[in-house]
């Protein structure tokens, strides 16, 4: 097979609907199963080809359907067994949606285990159109034409085995087209890697979709990290003009959360050092570097504390300045190395500290001046936190100053940054002496990917800090420190050497596009005061729902006087987060539905019995629900619908929105209290804060009309039950408390007054049948609206009492 690229997933409704909207075409039927990330269905072969043609025009690249040979090559991923994973049919459910587990419908792509080449849904979910005409005897004809492979077969320079068919594309004519992979209603035997079938090109079925093939090089991304092709510049000893850096790249950690922001940098040559600087910066010399990625910011407390929690390390001190988005300080060189190793394990990518040469290349961002911006020291304050008064200085949250030309923040000042090299005052002299010896004549050649001296006593630190003068923050300034030092001005930044997967690149481009339209979304991270409200900007110029910043803390979760599933009371520690001031409203949610034409609430489903205008059931109308009642809390949505809204909001804002965890919800509701309600134990006062059975009149009410709790949040009690992210388990509190109690070996970690350590950022059981709901509703009695009361409902359930509130990462 020649090289080609293949779609990581079958094409989705979200992708195909965009094509339909752009071309004015009718969108295919989703059979009522949902659109979005589900594979597109009811698509003929000709329509699939139409999408490929449109995508090729849009991108300037060559997209088409896979040949049958390409499809099986991609599916097998190097295997020779019945399935990509082996021959055991019992394991198919881990990789495929098929008749035994699909429950009679398609499912969102990417939810099953991928094959060895990280390709999802090759077995099951939907049959996939291929390019070839289908003939049952095609293999026999193909084998006859090429002959049996001789016992002495050889491999030629192109890697092709003599006697093998080279890039076969099927018969030249026929009536059906090949389909591959099986589908949601097909038995296991038909989902095998080799199973083949055909369908008429004009047929549209609820089991028929397609996957893309792309030929040609990836011109703007180095999937092959090699030397640049020879050209006029190379012949002159100069590096080719670098490609544009790619910011906003992130790996996913093992729990599917996002890792630190990274920027991919092209290979290039630059002049390292400063002839006008200190002796240890001389002589200035040429350095050539291969491509790499660099942390967009220094590693933050938020990121480092997560590592400490996962590995049971003692978190470093913050010196009373705060944690969160401030750069992590008090970190030794060895600590930084340990973080890199942990992050590599979590992501499967190779993270490490920058070399000194990589650091200066990244800092300069193509410049040759004293600072990344120019030589004017007066402008440094726009790019750096620095200063000479150690008594008054401190770190600051990353990203609050201007970035350099490559979208890297805080390269000058804030904290010194550990790099990987040993420190020597004369290392540049040693390096240039070596390169002169190996160069022709006495002319110095560029050092390639230098890594510093082989040994030493100190490690290099770069960039200056909050307590240093402007001169120490120059691009070329270098110093050294003992690897064991843990100072209040010492942090670090990451390097990553692996190529990025295509999905990360795609997301990075989306973030970059959003940043170009609204820089505040992806640039400096805003900081908030406790209980401060704010709204993120949407990409269309509107605003997201109002959020309230909560700085995190430890609280006692549960109620020993409550129901059995609220016991025992146990300490929980939460990181900072933001939560919706009110539940999401009708107006806010319908904006999402109108933008995507998906996930409509039950009372606006076309043809449904609950449709408030055309349906036979007036259930929602009785609650006061209408399109015009935009300030009512949204109801009639499932847990999956709420999740889809959060994902859409994240795409629109560049921030991470989700449903709150159960612990986050109760922490926010209690607002520092330990009583039955946020305001105290007196049930008679509940009407001041909540719409419930005693005062709601059997209807929903506009949000924000009742008193706020001490943290400025409204409608936490009553009005609608609020979905949270956790699975429900009646004994979860007990399990959590037992687990924390058994781990409480360090007395300093024990909660005050408790017998066990605080659980940190708990997210509920790993699985279940029901999802937790919290807060009570318009139809519930006072006792059900307590801060600790836990309800449950099926994830697919939609009702006139079920809504949700947002959480946002800060």
Residue, then its C-alpha position, 0 to 999 in steps of 0.5 A: x500500500x502507498x501512504x494515505x490518511x484515513x478518517x479516525x472516525x466515520x463521518x459524523x452528522x455534525x460534519x455532514x450537516x455543515x456541508x448540507x448547510x453550506x451547499x443548501x442540501x437537505x440534511x439526512x434523517x437521523x431516525x430520531x437517534x440524535x445527530x452531533x457526533x453520531x455517524x451520519x446515516x441515510x447517505x447514498x454512495x453518490x452523496x458520500x462522494x459529493x461530500x468528498x468533492x466539497x471537502x477537497x474544494x474547501x481544503x485544497x486537498x484530495x479527499x475521497x472514499x477509501x478503496x476496499x484495500x485501504x479500508x481493510x489495511x486500516x481496520x487490521x492495523x497490522x493484525x492478521x486475526x478475525x478482528x483488529x484485536x484478535x480472534x475472540x468474538x467475546x471481546x468485540x463489545x469493547x471495540x464495536x457497537x453491534x447487535x449484542x450491545x447497540x440497543x437498535x441504534x447508532x452511537x456517538x463515534x469514538x466511544x469504544x476502544x480504537x485499534x492499534x493505529x488509533x482508528x475508532x469504529x472500524x467494526x460495527x456502528x455503521x457500514x461504510x461505503x468504499x470506493x470499489x465496485x463490488x463483485x463476489x469473485x473479485x479476489x479470485x480474479x485479482x489473485x489470478x492476474x498477479x499470480x501466486x507469490x513465489x517462495x523467493x519473493x523479495x521486497x523492492x525499493x518501494x517496500x512492495x513484495x514481488x507478486x503483491x497487488x499494488x494499491x488495488x482499486x477494485x473491478x472497473x465496473x459493476x452494479x453494487x459498491x462495496x460496504x465494509x465493517x458491519x453495523x449496529x444491528x449486525x452479528x459479530x461474524x459479519x463485523x470481521x476485518x475481512x467481511x465484505x458486502x455490497x449495496x446499490x450506489x443510490x441506496x440510503x439506509x439507517x445503517x450506511x455511512x462512510x469514512x474518508x481517505x486523503x492522499x498527498x502530503x500534509x504540507x503544514x504539519x511535520x508528521x515526518x520529522x526529518x531534515x528539510x529538503x535541499x534547496x537554495x537556502x540549504x545550499x547556502x548553509x541557511x535554514x529554510x524559512x520556518x513554518x508558522x508555529x501552532x499554538x493551543x495544542x493539548x494532550x488528553x490525560x488518562x482521565x480524558x481531561x486536558x493537559x497543559x497548553x503547548x505550542x508546536x515550533x518549526x525547526x530552524x537556525x538562530x543565533x544563541x547568546x549575546x556578544x554585548x552580554x555577560x561573559x557566560x553568554x559569549x560567544x554568540x553562535x549559530x544553533x540548529x534545532x529540530x522541531x519541538x513543542x513548548x509549554x505556552x505558559x510555565x507549569x502552574x500550581x493547578x497543573x502541578x498540584x494535580x500531579x501531587x494529588x495523583x502521586x501522593x507528593x507533598x505540594x510545594x508552598x505558595x508563600x501565601x500568594x495563591x495557587x491556581x493559575x500562578x506558576x508553580x514555585x518551590x519546585x526543584x529540578x528533580x521535582x520538575x523531572x518527576x512531573x514530566x515523567x508523570x505527564x508522559x505516562x498520563x498522555x503517552x507522549x514524551x514530555x521533558x524539560x527544555x534544553x537551554x537552546x530550545x528555551x532561548x529559541x522559543x523565547x526569541x521567537x525569531x528576534x535577535x534583540x535583547x528581548x523578544x519584542x526589541x531592545x527597549x527596556x521600557x517596554x518590558x512591563x508589557x511582557x513581564x512581571x519583574x522588579x528589584x524589590x524582593x520585599x514587595x514582589x510576588x508571582x502573578x497568574x500566567x498569561x496576564x502579560x503580552x505573548x511573544x510572536x509565537x504565542x508564548x507567555x511569561x518567557x521574560x520574568x515571573x519565575x526562573x525556569x529550570x531547563x535540562x542542561x548542566x550549567x557551565x560559565x564557559x559552555x558556549x566557548x567549549x561548544x564553539x571550539x568543538x564546531x570549529x574543529x569539525x567545520x571546514x577551514x576555521x569557519x564555525x558551523x551551526x551546532x545541532x540540537x545541543x544539550x549542554x555539558x555532560x556533567x556539572x554541579x548546577x542546572x541552567x535556569x532561564x528567564x528571570x523572575x518577579x524579583x529580578x531587574x530588567x537585565x536579568x530577564x533578557x532572552x540571552x541571560x543565563x544562570x545556574x542553580x543547584x538541582x535541589x533548590x526550591x526557591x520562591x522564584x523557581x518554576x519550569x516550562x515543558x518541552x514535547x518532542x512527539x508529533x501531534x495526532x490530527x485531532x489535537x491539531x484540528x482542535x488547536x486550529x479551532x482555538x486559534x481561530x477563536x483567539x483571532x476573533x476574540x483574543x481574551x478567550x484564549x489569551x491571558x486568563x482572567x482572575x476573579x475575586x471570590x463570589x465574583x460573577x462573570x460571563x464568557x463571550x460567545x463566538x457570535x458576539x453574545x454572552x454565555x450564562x453568568x458564572x460565579x467564581x468559587x475559590x475552592x476549599x474543604x467542607x463537610x459533605x452529607x447529613x448524619x440526620x438525613x437519609x441513609x445515602x447521605x451518611x456518613x458526613x465526610x470531608x471533601x476538598x475542592x479546587x477552585x471552579x465557577x458555577x452558574x449563578x442560576x440554572x440554565x434558562x430556556x433562552x440560553x438553551x434554545x440558542x444552542x438548539x437553534x445553532x445546531x438544530x439538535x438536542x431540542x427539549x422534549x416539548x419542542x420535538x417535532x412530531x412528539x406528543x409533548x410538543x407545546x404547539x402540536x402535541x396531544x399532551x399538555x404536560x409542559x404547558x401546565x408548567x408554564x413552559x413556552x418559547x417566550x418564557x425565556x427566563x424559566x429554567x430549561x426542562x425536558x432535557x436528558x443528561x446527554x442533552x445537558x452534556x451536549x450543551x456544555x460541549x457546545x458552550x466550550x466550543x463557543x467560548x474556548x473554556x471548559x464547561x461541564x455539569x458540576x460534580x455532586x461535591x461541587x454542587x453541595x459545596x456551592x449550595x451550602x455556601x459555607x453553611x453546615x445547616x439543613x439549608x444554605x440559610x439555616x435549619x428553619x424550614x419556615x424560611x425556605x420560601x424566601x429562597x426556593x420555589x417548592x410545593x408550598x409556594x410554586x403553585x405546580x409551575x416553574x418560575x423564572x430564575x433569580x427571583x428568590x434570595x441569594x445564598x452567601x455566595x451569590x447563587x440563586x435557585x439552589x433549593x427548588x424550582x428544578x432538580x439539577x443534573x450533576x455529572x456523577x453516577x448515583x450509588x446509595x452507598x457512595x458516601x460510605x465508600x468515599x469515607x472508607x477510602x479516605x480513612x484508609x489513606x489518611x496516613x499523614x496527620x497533616x492531611x486529616x480533616x479538622x475534627x474528622x477521623x479521616x483525610x479529605x477526599x479531593x475533587x471526588x467525581x462519583x462512582x465509575x459507573x451506574x444506572x442512574x445519575x445524581x440530581x440535586x436541589x429539589x423542584x417546584x413539586x417537592x416538599x421542603x425536606x427534599x430541597x435540603x442541601x444534602x438531599x440526593x435524588x437520582x434519575x436515568x440519564x435519558x429521562x426528560x421531565x418537567x422537573x429536570x434541569x441543570x446548572x453549569x460548572x466551568x474550569x478556572 
